[in-house]
Amino acid sequence: MVALASWATNDLNNTKNFGSASTRLYAAGGATEIAIDAMRYNYTSTSDGPCLGTPNPVSINGFSVEDWCHVTTDVSPTATRQITITACLMSVSGSLQGVDPCTVNGTVVPTLLTAVVDFNDHTITENPANPNCTETNPICGTSMTLVSWLVQ
């Protein structure tokens, strides 16, 4: 009987822990989808820094998440921009800064997930050497490919 009670208690504790982990992952995924949408349709010349759409921590289900973006341009003929988005659990106060993702005031905070997305900013009729998506002509994101979605 004692063994059965112990087994039931362990199962209840595990259920609570799995629920917390899935809620944290849901928060990271939600913040990252906001960043992907903002980065797709808006041009940025910033190569490293907080993502458009989530410049301050976003609070989802009690978890504060901020996304860090690394932008590479002219990746291939079908990808004018590749964005690496790192979702950071903001366990300390402050905002992401520096050149390393998930660093706040010199403190490394947990990485929740990393997504890599390719954007093609060319239209069918334009010259591929002159994309529409620029700071002065922000017609961006004619197509998108999710390259990877890695949960940490």
C-alpha positions as CSV (number, residue, x, y, z in Angstrom):
1,M,0.0,0.0,0.0
2,V,2.8,2.4,0.9
3,A,4.5,1.6,-2.5
4,L,1.3,2.4,-4.3
5,A,0.9,5.7,-2.5
6,S,4.5,6.6,-3.3
7,W,4.0,5.7,-7.0
8,A,0.9,7.9,-7.2
9,T,2.7,10.8,-5.6
10,N,5.6,10.6,-8.0
11,D,3.1,10.5,-11.0
12,L,1.4,13.6,-9.7
13,N,4.7,15.4,-9.2
14,N,5.8,14.4,-12.7
15,T,2.6,15.6,-14.2
16,K,3.1,19.0,-12.6
17,N,6.7,19.2,-13.9
18,F,5.7,18.2,-17.4
19,G,2.9,20.8,-17.4
20,S,5.3,23.5,-16.3
21,A,7.8,22.5,-19.0
22,S,5.1,22.5,-21.7
23,T,3.8,25.9,-20.6
24,R,7.3,27.4,-20.7
25,L,7.8,25.9,-24.2
26,Y,4.4,27.3,-25.3
27,A,5.6,30.8,-24.1
28,A,8.9,30.5,-26.1
29,G,7.1,29.3,-29.2
30,G,4.5,32.1,-29.0
31,A,7.2,34.8,-28.6
32,T,9.2,33.3,-31.4
33,E,6.2,33.3,-33.8
34,I,5.7,37.0,-33.0
35,A,9.3,37.6,-33.9
36,I,9.1,35.6,-37.1
37,D,6.1,37.5,-38.3
38,A,7.6,40.9,-37.5
39,M,11.0,40.0,-39.1
40,R,9.3,38.6,-42.2
41,Y,7.4,41.8,-43.2
42,N,9.9,44.4,-41.9
43,Y,13.4,45.2,-43.0
44,T,16.1,45.5,-40.4
45,S,19.8,46.3,-41.0
46,T,20.7,45.2,-37.5
47,S,22.6,41.9,-37.6
48,D,22.5,41.0,-33.9
49,G,20.0,42.2,-31.3
50,P,16.5,41.9,-29.8
51,C,14.1,40.9,-32.5
52,L,11.5,43.2,-34.0
53,G,8.1,42.4,-32.4
54,T,9.6,41.3,-29.1
55,P,12.1,44.1,-28.1
56,N,11.0,43.8,-24.4
57,P,10.2,40.5,-22.7
58,V,6.8,39.1,-23.7
59,S,4.9,37.6,-20.8
60,I,3.0,34.4,-21.8
61,N,1.5,32.1,-19.1
62,G,3.6,33.7,-16.4
63,F,6.9,33.2,-18.3
64,S,8.9,36.3,-19.6
65,V,10.5,35.5,-23.0
66,E,12.6,37.8,-25.2
67,D,13.9,36.8,-28.6
68,W,17.4,37.6,-29.9
69,C,17.9,37.8,-33.7
70,H,20.9,37.2,-35.8
71,V,20.4,38.4,-39.4
72,T,22.5,37.1,-42.4
73,T,21.7,38.7,-45.8
74,D,22.2,37.3,-49.4
75,V,22.2,33.7,-48.2
76,S,21.3,32.2,-51.6
77,P,19.3,33.0,-54.7
78,T,16.1,31.8,-52.9
79,A,16.9,33.3,-49.5
80,T,17.7,37.0,-49.3
81,R,17.7,36.9,-45.5
82,Q,18.3,34.1,-42.9
83,I,17.2,34.9,-39.4
84,T,18.4,32.9,-36.4
85,I,16.0,33.5,-33.5
86,T,16.9,32.5,-30.0
87,A,14.1,32.6,-27.4
88,C,15.5,33.5,-23.9
89,L,13.8,32.9,-20.6
90,M,14.1,36.3,-18.9
91,S,14.8,35.1,-15.3
92,V,16.6,38.3,-14.4
93,S,15.5,41.9,-14.9
94,G,16.8,43.8,-17.8
95,S,16.9,43.4,-21.5
96,L,19.0,41.4,-23.9
97,Q,22.2,43.1,-24.9
98,G,25.7,42.6,-26.3
99,V,26.6,40.2,-29.1
100,D,25.7,36.9,-27.5
101,P,22.1,35.7,-27.4
102,C,20.5,35.3,-24.0
103,T,22.8,37.6,-22.1
104,V,21.4,40.2,-19.7
105,N,23.8,42.6,-17.9
106,G,26.6,40.0,-18.3
107,T,24.4,37.2,-17.0
108,V,23.5,34.3,-19.3
109,V,19.8,33.4,-19.0
110,P,18.4,30.1,-20.2
111,T,17.8,29.4,-23.9
112,L,14.4,27.9,-24.5
113,L,14.5,27.3,-28.3
114,T,16.3,28.3,-31.5
115,A,14.6,28.8,-34.8
116,V,16.2,29.4,-38.2
117,V,14.1,31.0,-40.9
118,D,14.9,31.9,-44.5
119,F,13.0,34.8,-46.1
120,N,12.9,35.5,-49.9
121,D,12.2,39.2,-50.5
122,H,12.2,38.9,-54.3
123,T,9.1,39.2,-56.4
124,I,8.7,37.1,-59.5
125,T,9.2,40.1,-61.9
126,E,12.1,41.9,-60.2
127,N,15.8,41.7,-60.8
128,P,17.2,39.3,-58.2
129,A,20.2,41.6,-57.7
130,N,17.8,44.4,-56.5
131,P,15.4,43.0,-53.9
132,N,12.3,45.0,-52.9
133,C,13.1,44.7,-49.2
134,T,15.3,47.6,-48.1
135,E,15.2,50.3,-45.5
136,T,13.7,52.7,-48.0
137,N,11.4,50.2,-49.8
138,P,10.2,47.7,-47.1
139,I,8.2,45.2,-49.3
140,C,9.5,42.1,-47.5
141,G,8.8,38.4,-47.0
142,T,7.3,37.2,-50.3
143,S,8.1,33.7,-49.2
144,M,9.4,32.0,-46.0
145,T,11.0,28.6,-45.2
146,L,11.3,27.3,-41.6
147,V,14.8,25.7,-41.7
148,S,14.9,24.4,-38.1
149,W,13.0,24.6,-34.7
150,L,15.3,23.3,-32.0
151,V,13.9,23.0,-28.4
152,Q,16.7,23.3,-25.8
